[in-house]
Amino acid sequence: MPGQLTDDTELFEKVASGFYNKPDRKPLELYKLRVPIDSQTYLKILEEIKNQGNGSLYMLPKKDVPFPPNIYNCATFWGKCGVDLPHKSGILTDYI
């Protein structure tokens, strides 16, 4: 399936403000992972944003099944630019 790179800033701001919280559910938690990057990696990220991730494919992760080349999800995509990912599984709970 072709991937799609979008600006989800508004969504994350709404989660942080509690917009989606419901009285009968546990409040949503927003996690932020800070990873230092060098200028070359930053330029690669800007290029991916400009190209909207074209040429990359998307798949949901499966436990103990590595991503094939050029296939990512939201947790693994920036690794293609050289961002040092704490986990390669693509399973978000591994990051938390």
TANORDA-V190501 format. One record per backbone hydrogen bond with DSSP energy under -1.0 kcal/mol. NH is the residue of the N-H (numbers start at 1). CO is the residue of the C=O. E is the energy in kcal/mol with one decimal. If there is no record, write none. Layout:
NH/CO/E  NH/CO/E
This chain:
3/56/-2.2  5/52/-1.2  12/8/-2.4  13/9/-2.5  14/10/-2.2  15/11/-2.3  16/12/-2.5  17/13/-1.7  18/15/-1.3  19/14/-2.2  21/18/-1.5  25/22/-1.7  42/38/-2.2  43/39/-2.1  44/40/-1.8  45/41/-2.3  46/42/-2.4  47/43/-2.0  48/44/-2.2  49/45/-2.5  50/46/-2.5  51/47/-2.3  53/48/-1.9  54/51/-1.9  56/53/-1.9  57/70/-2.2  58/1/-3.1  59/72/-1.8  65/62/-2.2  71/68/-1.5  72/57/-3.0  76/73/-1.0  77/73/-2.2  79/76/-1.5  80/77/-1.8  81/78/-1.2  82/79/-1.3  83/78/-1.7  94/91/-2.0  95/92/-1.5
